Amino acid sequence: MLSVFKFAIRNLRRYKRRTFLTSVLITLGVVAVLLFVSVSGSFKAMMIGQITDSMLGHLQVHRKGYLASIDSLPLDR
């Protein structure tokens, strides 16, 4: 097992350009995934907010105090 790590470290030191490019591309991939997840999550929250705030429908049934407490709903956090 130790020889595998020695072999890996030796290859990392030997091929510096390949190691650098691989680490940069992995970093860019992780950043791209994080950006996509955050943008899609905020888009989903915005869409849900617009749909629920539009108050469209032929008939709406709410419990007492719903419209007064609409700002503190879990989707707004």
Buried (B, 14 or more C-beta within 10 A) or exposed (E): EEEEEEEEEEEEEEEEEEEEEEEEEEEEEEEEEEEEEEEEEEEEEEEEEEEEEEEEEEEEEEEEEEEEEBEEEEEEE
